[in-house]
Each structure stands twice: as structure tokens, then as C-alpha cells.
Amino acid sequence: MSQKHLKEAFVSNLNGTSLLEISLGLSLPPLCLLCRGLLLILYYLHYGKPLSSRKYSLLLDFLVLVSPLLFCCTVLSPVLFLTPAIIVAFCAGIFSIIYSQRKPETRVPFRQIVKDFQKTSLDPEYIPAITVFRVYVNVLTSISILAVDFPQYPRRYAKAETYGTGVMDLGVGAFIFGNALVCPEVRQKASVTQSKFSNLGRQFFSVWPLIFLGAGRLLSVKSIEYHEHTSEYGVHWNFFFTLAFVRLAASLLLAVFPKEKSWIVAINLAVLYQLILNTTSLKMFILHGSGGSDTRVGFLNANREGLLSLFGYLAIYMASVQAGLCLLKCRNSVQGWTEAVGFSLLTVLTLFVILPVSQAYAEPVSRRMANLSYCLWVVAHCLTLFTCFVVTDLTLVFTKLLVKGSSVPCCWDIINTSKNHQREAVPAGREGKLSHVCLISAINKNQLLFFLLANVLTGMVNILIDTMHSKTVFTLCILHLYMFFNCLIMHILHAKNIVLKFW
């Protein structure tokens, strides 16, 4: 077999991992974020000023926010079940130090601190969990697209061939979910005097970069005979085309149906698509092509997975629009967000109850078809991850009340609290004085560039290095250099306030 075919076989015919392992893995990003926030508050407590050095801030962010994820998807994967507990214990230790060493003027009874926390007002114009969610989906995807080509990346984490729940199977769905949270219909950017269809016209124009990138990827992959997993999207289709066409189709649906009822559209789409899969020959066509001979002759045959899975991804997008509308309701207090967390957890619990029923009576999870079970699985896990980020932010807000004047980039701004803890809001994580030292803000400013750069670097590494036979130490060095270089570019662009967006 040629090197190309060997690499294709290396990422093919896999069956995924358990839902529990994926859930445990998704707990790591919020815990890393919490750890970094507590370390910054502890630094302020000891030195009386925030960490302002760009060099040390980048190093801290990379070592705490990115590096643990690299280790957990490679050498620490056998002990993944212990990793969250270790990070929780570390965070608890930092919190206890902060609580015991806080300044005398802020030493009030714990019950009073809780009361002050419940009365705390938050910046209603900014929801940091949305930014962090979208950035971490990008980071996790960027890690996986290169790490999967190394033997240290467990095969059970790679994309499942037909049925199964691999870590990478969640990636595309999570990207769709994150994009829907900030779509114009959710942010209500369209003017009151504008018709829905004029806004639709703007959406058609706004997706051309994705189509351009999709065409660029297609031409580059074919020209250098780069290895491909054909059953993922097909012969010519790719991730960029899926993002573009889902966004266009969703804008059309939202121009026709009320956006407040997008969850009804999502359910109808997912259920109807599953009924068609189960009652017609469409499923056999997706899996085996026309005539059941795995032919790739003709455009539809060649790209059947990418084209027909659009229905499932569209259902995920519409469900995410509903989630975004609920999240962007005016919640300017800790109490309001605590209630939102409770509602979100109830929704997640409902989805996880329905999921095994769907798998038993409809069909197991299949990213290849983006069936009903896949839609339920993606929305449930994305809501879980987002809720964990909200809880992390609330925990950091509580900790900031213990250390007057402390700030954490990409965390909620405290507008005001009780008389004992009044302070001005610090615009951390956006364009304020701390944004230049925040890796999350840096990646958020140029998310598409970050992902594009990750794809280019992945291709270069695969061309230059025999990834399948790499030793562990070498693999870890390559992955860290790859991610650090990508993060460094974003950090430099952010420090110079450069946003590479030309559409």
C-alpha cells in the first residue's frame, strides 16, 4: 500500500468510544478555564495588580488552557477518568488559599458573601461563555485534525465509520452549534425596517469565503494527492461547503418561519429525515451508493454523505438558534443566570433520556448520515459544555468578590454588588485593558484564520513527517509546537489589533 492509502486506512473503519468518556473529556475545557481564572486572581491577591506581561500571559494561557488537552488526547487518555478529579482538587486548593488569604477589609461571613453574590449584577451585553465555547470548539478541532494522524491519539477518539460516537464526530456538529449561537437572526442585527428576505440576501453574500475556502481545499487536496477519508463527506465535498450551505438553508427557513419557533422546525426536520431514512432506500444509498455497489460515479453518488447529511446539520443549526435566543434574553444578574443554568440542565437531562430511546427504536448515532440520534447527541453535549462554561464564569465571579479589584479576561464584568463590595466594571475579555493578554480573545478575533492556519499546518506536517511511526516524545513536541505557533500568530495579531476579515 502507498503512504496515502496507509494513512487513509489509519483513520478508517473505526467505531468511536462511549458517551461517558466523551462527557468526561468535555469537562476538561471548563476546568482548565476555571484553573486559569483562579491562578490570575491568586496572582492579583499576592501582587496587587493583574498579570500584564504579554509574554507570561501567553505562556500561562497556553500551558493551562491548551497543553492539558494535548496531553489528555494522547498520553493521558488511558487515565482520562482521573484527570478531571485531579484538576478539581487543584482548583479547590487554589480557592482555599484565596479564601484564607484575602485582605482583612473583605473578610465578611461566608453567608454574607453568598448573599452579595446573589445580588451581583453582570454585564448584560456580553456572555463570555458563548465566546469561550466557540473558541474551545476551534481549539479542540485544531488539535484533533493533526493528532489523529499520530498513533498516540486513541483510535476510539477518531471519527466512526458508520455508527458510533468518536470525539471527532462531535466536532462538525459543535461548529454548527457555535455558529448558530451568534448568527444575525439570534443577535437581531437586522434593522426593523429591513425585510427578512433582504437579510437573507446579505447572508448569501457573507458565505462566499466559506465556499472559496472549500474550493481551495478541494483543489489543493486533489493536486497533491493528500490522503482523504472519502466516507466522511464524499469525493468533492468538505467541511467548509457544509458550513456554508447549512447557513444559507437556515437563513431561508428563518425568513419563512418565526425564529422563536425554530425548535419546532428542528424537531420536524430531524424526525422527518429519520423517517425517510428508515422507510426508504435512502439509508442504503448513503452507505453503499446506487445499486449497493459503493460506486462514486456521478456528483450525487460521489458526495452522498456530505449532501444528504445537510438535513441533520440543518436541524442542529435550527435547534441552536433556539438555544441562542434563550441565552440572549436579558439576564443581568447572577440569579437570572442561575435559573438559566437550571433550565439548561433540565433540557440536557431530557435529551439524554430521549437519546437511548432514539438509538434503540430509530437508529444508533451516525455522523455519516447526521441522523436523529446524532442530532440529539450533539445538541445535548453542546448544551452541557456551554452550561459548564456558564457555571465556571459564575464561580469566577464569586471568587472575584473575595479579592476586590481582581479581574479575569473573558469572564463576566461585575457591574455592581452590595455596599461592602462596590466596584466598577472591568471590561475584561473584549476591547478593554486586559483583552491584549488573553489568548481566548486573540483566537476569537480571527477564528476562521485560526482554523485555516491549523489546516495548512496539518497538511505541512503530514507531508514532511511520517506521523504513523512517530515516537511519543516526538509526537508531543510536534503537537505542542503546532498549537503554540498557531496561538502565537493569533496573539500577535490581537496585540496589533489586526482582524483579517475582508468580507
C-alpha positions as CSV (number, residue, x, y, z in Angstrom):
1,M,0.0,0.0,0.0
2,S,1.1,3.5,-0.8
3,Q,1.7,6.1,2.1
4,K,-1.6,7.8,1.0
5,H,-3.6,4.6,1.3
6,L,-1.9,3.6,4.6
7,K,-2.9,7.0,6.2
8,E,-6.5,6.6,4.9
9,A,-6.7,3.1,6.4
10,F,-5.3,4.5,9.7
11,V,-8.4,6.8,10.2
12,S,-11.0,4.5,8.6
13,N,-13.3,1.7,9.8
14,L,-13.4,2.9,13.5
15,N,-16.3,2.6,16.0
16,G,-15.9,5.5,18.4
17,T,-15.9,5.5,22.2
18,S,-18.5,5.7,25.0
19,L,-20.8,8.6,25.8
20,L,-19.3,8.7,29.3
21,E,-15.8,9.1,28.1
22,I,-16.7,11.9,25.8
23,S,-18.7,13.7,28.6
24,L,-15.6,13.4,30.9
25,G,-13.4,14.8,28.2
26,L,-15.7,17.7,27.7
27,S,-15.4,18.6,31.4
28,L,-11.7,19.4,30.8
29,P,-12.0,22.8,29.0
30,P,-14.3,24.4,31.7
31,L,-11.9,23.1,34.4
32,C,-8.9,24.4,32.6
33,L,-10.6,27.8,32.3
34,L,-11.5,27.8,36.0
35,C,-7.9,26.9,36.9
36,R,-6.5,29.7,34.8
37,G,-9.0,32.2,36.3
38,L,-8.2,31.2,39.9
39,L,-4.5,31.5,39.2
40,L,-4.9,35.0,37.9
41,I,-7.0,36.0,40.9
42,L,-4.3,34.5,43.2
43,Y,-1.7,36.5,41.4
44,Y,-3.6,39.7,41.9
45,L,-4.1,38.8,45.6
46,H,-0.3,38.5,46.1
47,Y,1.0,41.3,43.9
48,G,-1.9,43.8,44.0
49,K,-2.0,44.1,40.2
50,P,-3.2,41.9,37.2
51,L,-0.7,39.9,35.1
52,S,0.0,42.4,32.4
53,S,3.1,40.9,30.7
54,R,2.1,39.7,27.2
55,K,4.8,37.1,27.2
56,Y,3.9,35.5,30.5
57,S,0.2,35.8,29.9
58,L,0.5,33.9,26.6
59,L,2.7,31.2,28.3
60,L,0.2,30.8,31.2
61,D,-2.8,30.6,28.8
62,F,-1.1,28.1,26.6
63,L,0.1,25.9,29.5
64,V,-3.3,25.9,31.3
65,L,-5.9,26.2,28.5
66,V,-4.3,24.3,25.7
67,S,-1.5,22.0,26.8
68,P,-3.6,19.8,29.2
69,L,-5.9,19.0,26.3
70,L,-3.0,17.9,24.2
71,F,-1.8,15.5,26.9
72,C,-5.4,14.2,27.6
73,C,-5.9,13.2,24.0
74,T,-2.6,11.4,23.8
75,V,-0.5,10.0,26.7
76,L,-3.1,10.7,29.4
77,S,-6.0,9.1,27.5
78,P,-5.7,5.8,29.5
79,V,-6.2,7.7,32.8
80,L,-8.7,10.3,31.4
81,F,-11.2,9.3,34.1
82,L,-8.8,10.6,36.8
83,T,-7.8,13.8,35.1
84,P,-10.9,15.9,35.9
85,A,-10.8,14.9,39.6
86,I,-7.1,16.0,39.8
87,I,-7.9,19.4,38.2
88,V,-10.9,19.8,40.5
89,A,-8.7,19.1,43.5
90,F,-6.1,21.6,42.3
91,C,-8.7,24.3,41.8
92,A,-10.2,23.6,45.2
93,G,-6.7,24.1,46.7
94,I,-6.2,27.4,44.9
95,F,-9.7,28.6,46.0
96,S,-9.0,27.7,49.7
97,I,-5.7,29.7,49.5
98,I,-7.6,32.7,48.1
99,Y,-10.4,32.4,50.7
100,S,-7.9,32.1,53.6
101,Q,-5.5,34.9,52.4
102,R,-8.0,37.5,51.3
103,K,-7.5,41.0,52.7
104,P,-8.9,41.9,56.2
105,E,-11.3,44.5,54.8
106,T,-13.0,41.9,52.7
107,R,-13.3,39.3,55.5
108,V,-17.0,39.0,55.9
109,P,-19.0,35.9,56.9
110,F,-19.4,33.3,54.2
111,R,-23.2,33.6,54.4
112,Q,-22.9,37.4,53.6
113,I,-20.6,36.6,50.7
114,V,-23.3,34.3,49.2
115,K,-25.9,37.0,49.7
116,D,-23.7,39.6,47.9
117,F,-23.1,37.1,45.1
118,Q,-26.8,36.5,44.6
119,K,-27.3,40.3,44.3
120,T,-24.4,40.8,41.9
121,S,-25.3,42.5,38.6
122,L,-23.5,41.3,35.5
123,D,-22.8,43.0,32.2
124,P,-25.9,42.2,30.2
125,E,-24.3,43.0,26.8
126,Y,-21.7,40.2,27.0
127,I,-22.0,36.5,27.6
128,P,-18.4,35.2,27.9
129,A,-19.5,31.5,27.7
130,I,-20.5,32.0,24.1
131,T,-17.1,33.3,23.1
132,V,-15.3,30.6,25.1
133,F,-17.5,27.8,23.7
134,R,-16.8,28.8,20.1
135,V,-13.0,29.3,20.7
136,Y,-12.6,25.9,22.5
137,V,-14.5,24.1,19.8
138,N,-12.0,25.6,17.3
139,V,-9.0,24.7,19.6
140,L,-10.2,21.1,20.2
141,T,-10.8,20.6,16.4
142,S,-7.4,22.0,15.5
143,I,-5.7,19.7,18.0
144,S,-7.6,16.6,16.7
145,I,-7.2,17.1,13.0
146,L,-3.4,16.7,13.4
147,A,-3.2,14.5,16.4
148,V,-5.4,11.8,14.7
149,D,-2.6,11.1,12.3
150,F,-0.3,10.0,15.2
151,P,-0.5,6.6,16.8
152,Q,-0.6,8.2,20.3
153,Y,-4.1,9.6,19.5
154,P,-6.5,6.7,20.5
155,R,-8.3,5.3,17.5
156,R,-11.6,5.3,19.5
157,Y,-11.4,9.2,19.5
158,A,-11.3,9.4,15.7
159,K,-14.4,9.6,13.6
160,A,-16.5,6.5,13.5
161,E,-17.0,4.9,10.0
162,T,-20.8,4.4,10.1
163,Y,-22.2,4.2,13.6
164,G,-20.6,5.3,16.8
165,T,-19.6,8.3,18.9
166,G,-16.0,9.3,18.4
167,V,-14.7,12.6,19.8
168,M,-14.1,13.9,16.4
169,D,-17.7,13.1,15.3
170,L,-18.8,15.8,17.7
171,G,-16.6,18.4,16.0
172,V,-18.7,19.4,13.0
173,G,-21.9,19.4,15.0
174,A,-20.3,21.6,17.6
175,F,-19.1,24.0,14.9
176,I,-22.7,24.2,13.6
177,F,-24.0,24.8,17.1
178,G,-21.5,27.6,17.8
179,N,-22.1,29.4,14.6
180,A,-25.9,29.4,15.2
181,L,-25.4,31.0,18.6
182,V,-24.0,34.2,17.0
183,C,-25.9,34.2,13.7
184,P,-27.6,37.6,12.8
185,E,-31.1,36.2,13.5
186,V,-30.1,35.5,17.1
187,R,-28.2,38.7,17.6
188,Q,-31.1,40.6,15.9
189,K,-28.8,42.6,13.8
190,A,-31.3,43.1,11.0
191,S,-33.0,46.5,11.1
192,V,-36.6,46.8,11.9
193,T,-37.3,48.4,8.6
194,Q,-35.5,45.6,6.7
195,S,-37.4,42.7,5.3
196,K,-36.4,39.2,6.3
197,F,-35.5,38.5,2.6
198,S,-33.1,41.4,2.3
199,N,-31.3,40.0,5.3
200,L,-31.3,36.7,3.5
201,G,-29.6,38.4,0.6
202,R,-26.8,39.6,2.9
203,Q,-26.4,36.0,4.2
204,F,-25.9,34.7,0.6
205,F,-23.1,37.2,0.2
206,S,-21.5,36.5,3.6
207,V,-20.8,32.8,3.0
208,W,-18.7,33.3,-0.1
209,P,-15.4,33.0,1.9
210,L,-16.5,29.5,3.1
211,I,-17.3,28.4,-0.4
212,F,-14.0,29.9,-1.6
213,L,-12.1,28.0,1.2
214,G,-14.0,24.8,0.4
215,A,-13.0,25.1,-3.3
216,G,-9.4,25.9,-2.3
217,R,-9.2,22.9,0.0
218,L,-10.7,20.7,-2.8
219,L,-8.2,21.8,-5.4
220,S,-5.2,21.6,-3.0
221,V,-6.0,18.1,-1.7
222,K,-6.6,16.7,-5.2
223,S,-3.5,18.4,-6.7
224,I,-1.0,16.9,-4.1
225,E,-2.9,13.6,-3.7
226,Y,-3.3,14.2,0.0
227,H,-4.9,11.4,2.0
228,E,-8.7,11.6,2.4
229,H,-11.4,9.8,4.3
230,T,-13.9,9.6,1.5
231,S,-16.9,8.3,3.5
232,E,-16.7,11.4,5.7
233,Y,-18.2,13.9,3.2
234,G,-17.6,12.3,-0.2
235,V,-15.1,12.8,-3.0
236,H,-15.5,16.6,-3.6
237,W,-17.5,17.8,-0.6
238,N,-15.9,19.1,2.6
239,F,-16.5,20.8,6.0
240,F,-16.4,24.4,4.5
241,F,-19.2,23.6,2.0
242,T,-21.3,22.1,4.8
243,L,-21.0,25.2,6.9
244,A,-21.8,27.5,4.0
245,F,-24.9,25.6,2.8
246,V,-26.3,25.0,6.3
247,R,-26.1,28.7,7.0
248,L,-27.8,29.6,3.7
249,A,-30.6,27.0,4.2
250,A,-31.1,28.1,7.8
251,S,-31.4,31.8,6.8
252,L,-34.0,30.8,4.2
253,L,-36.0,28.8,6.8
254,L,-35.7,31.7,9.3
255,A,-37.0,34.1,6.7
256,V,-40.1,31.9,6.3
257,F,-40.8,30.7,9.9
258,P,-40.7,32.7,13.1
259,K,-37.3,32.3,14.7
260,E,-38.9,31.9,18.1
261,K,-40.3,28.6,16.8
262,S,-37.0,27.3,15.4
263,W,-37.0,24.4,17.8
264,I,-40.3,23.1,16.2
265,V,-38.6,23.3,12.7
266,A,-35.6,21.5,14.1
267,I,-37.7,18.6,15.5
268,N,-39.7,18.3,12.3
269,L,-36.5,18.3,10.2
270,A,-34.7,15.7,12.3
271,V,-37.7,13.4,12.7
272,L,-38.8,13.6,9.1
273,Y,-35.3,12.9,7.9
274,Q,-35.1,9.9,10.2
275,L,-38.4,8.6,8.9
276,I,-37.2,8.8,5.3
277,L,-34.0,7.0,6.3
278,N,-36.0,4.2,7.9
279,T,-38.8,3.8,5.4
280,T,-37.0,4.3,2.0
281,S,-33.8,3.1,0.4
282,L,-32.0,6.4,1.2
283,K,-30.0,4.9,4.1
284,M,-28.7,2.1,1.8
285,F,-27.9,4.8,-0.8
286,I,-25.8,6.8,1.7
287,L,-23.9,3.8,3.0
288,H,-23.4,1.9,-0.3
289,G,-24.3,4.1,-3.2
290,S,-26.7,3.5,-6.0
291,G,-27.2,-0.2,-6.6
292,G,-25.4,-1.0,-3.4
293,S,-22.0,-1.3,-5.1
294,D,-20.2,1.6,-3.3
295,T,-19.9,3.4,-6.6
296,R,-18.8,7.0,-6.7
297,V,-19.9,7.7,-10.3
298,G,-21.9,10.9,-10.7
299,F,-21.9,14.0,-8.4
300,L,-24.6,12.8,-6.1
301,N,-23.1,9.4,-5.7
302,A,-19.6,10.8,-5.2
303,N,-20.7,13.2,-2.4
304,R,-23.8,11.5,-1.0
305,E,-22.6,11.7,2.7
306,G,-21.9,15.4,2.5
307,L,-25.0,16.4,0.6
308,L,-27.6,14.3,2.5
309,S,-26.2,14.9,6.0
310,L,-27.1,18.6,5.4
311,F,-30.6,17.8,6.6
312,G,-29.3,16.7,10.0
313,Y,-26.9,19.6,10.4
314,L,-29.6,22.0,9.5
315,A,-31.8,20.5,12.3
316,I,-28.8,21.1,14.7
317,Y,-28.5,24.7,13.5
318,M,-32.2,25.4,14.0
319,A,-32.1,23.9,17.5
320,S,-29.1,26.0,18.3
321,V,-30.8,29.2,17.1
322,Q,-33.5,28.5,19.7
323,A,-30.8,28.0,22.4
324,G,-29.2,31.2,21.4
325,L,-32.4,33.2,21.6
326,C,-33.0,31.8,25.1
327,L,-29.5,32.6,26.2
328,L,-29.5,36.2,24.9
329,K,-32.6,37.1,26.8
330,C,-31.7,40.0,29.2
331,R,-30.1,38.2,32.1
332,N,-28.1,40.8,34.0
333,S,-27.9,39.1,37.4
334,V,-26.4,36.1,39.0
335,Q,-29.8,34.9,40.0
336,G,-31.1,35.1,36.4
337,W,-28.2,33.0,35.1
338,T,-28.5,30.5,37.9
339,E,-32.1,30.0,36.7
340,A,-30.9,29.7,33.1
341,V,-28.4,27.0,34.2
342,G,-31.2,25.1,35.9
343,F,-33.4,25.2,32.7
344,S,-30.4,24.2,30.5
345,L,-29.6,21.2,32.8
346,L,-33.3,20.2,32.6
347,T,-33.1,20.3,28.8
348,V,-29.9,18.3,28.7
349,L,-31.4,15.7,31.0
350,T,-34.4,15.4,28.7
351,L,-32.2,15.0,25.6
352,F,-30.1,12.3,27.3
353,V,-33.3,10.4,28.3
354,I,-34.6,10.6,24.7
355,L,-31.2,9.6,23.2
356,P,-31.1,5.9,24.2
357,V,-34.8,5.6,23.1
358,S,-33.8,7.0,19.7
359,Q,-30.8,4.7,19.4
360,A,-32.9,1.7,20.3
361,Y,-36.0,2.3,18.2
362,A,-34.8,4.6,15.4
363,E,-31.1,4.1,14.8
364,P,-27.7,4.4,16.6
365,V,-25.7,7.7,16.3
366,S,-24.3,8.2,12.9
367,R,-22.2,11.2,12.0
368,R,-22.0,9.9,8.4
369,M,-25.8,10.3,8.0
370,A,-26.4,13.0,10.7
371,N,-29.4,11.1,11.7
372,L,-31.9,11.9,14.6
373,S,-29.7,10.2,17.3
374,Y,-26.7,12.2,16.1
375,C,-28.7,15.5,16.3
376,L,-29.8,14.7,19.8
377,W,-26.3,13.7,20.9
378,V,-24.7,16.8,19.5
379,V,-27.2,19.3,20.9
380,A,-27.1,17.5,24.4
381,H,-23.3,17.6,24.6
382,C,-23.0,21.2,23.3
383,L,-25.6,22.4,25.8
384,T,-23.7,20.5,28.5
385,L,-20.4,22.1,27.6
386,F,-21.9,25.6,27.3
387,T,-23.6,25.2,30.7
388,C,-20.3,24.1,32.3
389,F,-18.7,27.3,30.9
390,V,-21.5,29.4,32.5
391,V,-21.0,27.7,35.8
392,T,-17.3,28.3,35.5
393,D,-17.9,32.0,34.9
394,L,-20.3,32.3,37.9
395,T,-17.6,30.5,40.1
396,L,-15.0,33.1,39.0
397,V,-17.5,35.9,39.7
398,F,-17.9,34.6,43.2
399,T,-14.1,34.3,43.7
400,K,-13.6,37.9,42.4
401,L,-15.9,39.1,45.2
402,L,-13.3,37.7,47.6
403,V,-10.5,39.8,46.1
404,K,-11.6,43.3,45.5
405,G,-10.3,44.8,42.2
406,S,-9.3,41.4,40.7
407,S,-10.2,40.7,37.0
408,V,-10.2,37.7,34.7
409,P,-10.1,38.2,30.9
410,C,-13.1,36.6,29.1
411,C,-15.1,36.5,32.3
412,W,-18.2,38.4,33.3
413,D,-17.8,42.1,34.3
414,I,-19.3,42.9,37.7
415,I,-21.4,46.0,37.3
416,N,-22.2,46.4,41.0
417,T,-22.6,44.5,44.2
418,S,-23.6,45.2,47.7
419,K,-22.2,48.2,49.6
420,N,-19.4,46.1,51.0
421,H,-18.1,45.2,47.6
422,Q,-18.9,48.0,45.2
423,R,-16.6,48.4,42.3
424,E,-16.6,49.5,38.7
425,A,-16.9,47.1,35.9
426,V,-13.6,46.0,34.2
427,P,-14.1,45.3,30.5
428,A,-12.1,42.1,30.5
429,G,-12.1,39.8,27.5
430,R,-13.3,42.3,24.9
431,E,-11.6,45.5,24.0
432,G,-10.7,46.6,27.5
433,K,-7.3,46.9,29.1
434,L,-7.0,43.2,29.7
435,S,-8.0,41.9,26.3
436,H,-4.5,42.1,24.9
437,V,-3.2,39.5,27.3
438,C,-6.0,37.0,26.7
439,L,-5.4,34.0,24.3
440,I,-9.2,33.4,24.1
441,S,-9.8,36.9,22.9
442,A,-7.0,36.6,20.4
443,I,-8.4,33.4,18.8
444,N,-11.9,34.8,18.9
445,K,-10.9,37.8,16.8
446,N,-9.6,35.6,14.0
447,Q,-11.4,32.3,14.4
448,L,-11.6,31.4,10.7
449,L,-7.9,32.3,10.2
450,F,-7.0,30.2,13.2
451,F,-8.8,27.2,11.8
452,L,-7.5,27.8,8.3
453,L,-3.9,28.0,9.6
454,A,-4.4,24.8,11.6
455,N,-5.5,23.0,8.3
456,V,-2.5,24.3,6.4
457,L,0.0,23.4,9.2
458,T,-1.7,19.9,9.5
459,G,-1.1,19.4,5.8
460,M,2.5,20.5,6.0
461,V,3.3,18.2,9.0
462,N,1.8,15.2,7.2
463,I,3.8,15.9,4.1
464,L,7.1,16.4,5.9
465,I,6.8,13.8,8.7
466,D,5.9,10.1,8.8
467,T,3.3,10.6,11.5
468,M,2.1,7.0,11.8
469,H,5.5,5.8,13.1
470,S,6.4,8.7,15.4
471,K,7.6,8.1,18.9
472,T,5.7,9.6,21.9
473,V,8.1,12.4,22.9
474,F,8.5,13.5,19.2
475,T,4.7,13.5,18.8
476,L,4.1,15.6,21.9
477,C,6.8,18.1,20.7
478,I,5.3,18.4,17.3
479,L,1.7,18.9,18.6
480,H,2.9,21.5,21.1
481,L,4.9,23.4,18.5
482,Y,2.0,23.2,16.1
483,M,-0.5,24.6,18.5
484,F,1.8,27.2,20.1
485,F,2.8,28.6,16.7
486,N,-0.9,28.9,15.8
487,C,-1.7,30.6,19.1
488,L,1.3,32.8,18.8
489,I,0.2,34.1,15.4
490,M,-3.3,34.9,16.9
491,H,-1.7,36.5,19.9
492,I,0.5,38.8,17.7
493,L,-2.4,39.8,15.5
494,H,-4.6,40.6,18.5
495,A,-1.8,42.7,20.2
496,K,-1.6,44.7,17.0
497,N,-5.4,44.9,16.8
498,I,-5.5,43.2,13.3
499,V,-8.6,41.4,12.2
500,L,-8.1,39.6,8.9
501,K,-11.7,39.7,7.7
502,F,-12.2,41.1,4.2
503,W,-15.9,40.3,3.6
